[in-house]
Amino acid sequence: SITSNSSGSGSSSKKKTPHPLRRGKWTSEEEAYANRLIGEFKSGLLPLTDGTTLRNFLSKLLNCDPMRISKKFVGNNCIGKQVFRRRVAEINRITTEQMQQTKMELSELERRFLDRVAQTNRVKAPGVSAAIGPSGVLGPLPPNLMKVGGAAR
């Protein structure tokens, strides 16, 4: 699944505190990543559980409070209480090439976003590592980001 879960048992870090939530001004990289995630969410092709809210999905991947999402997307861009609905018929029509292209594009947007976060954190607190680990919020994308053919859950 694409949700972030930091329950890993990595003992290399000395402190076991969660990464501080992002706050404040949105970067252009964060907006680009969020907008693409919204599009993929609305397409119904992500490996998410039906009923997942867009607001919570974005807040987890962008490492911020859900209220920050609500404040950003108001008016015509309001995400309201949009919930995920998996579209199995469309998932089954996706080619391997399309799936790989989508994964590559999402990975690149995520990388740009995380690079910007790391850069911002270095400026704010020199000598302190980035608030988000090297594997990103999503971590490595699973090979079956979207199922091709066969039965999908």
Buried (B, 14 or more C-beta within 10 A) or exposed (E): EBBBEEEEEEEEEEEEEEBEEBEEEBBEBBEBBBEBBBEBBBBBBBBBEEEBBBBBBBBBBBBBEBEBBBEBBEEEEEBEEBBBEBBEEEBBEBEEEEBEEBBEEBBEBBEBBBEBBBEBBEEEEEEEEBBBBEEBBBBEBEEEBBBBEEEBE
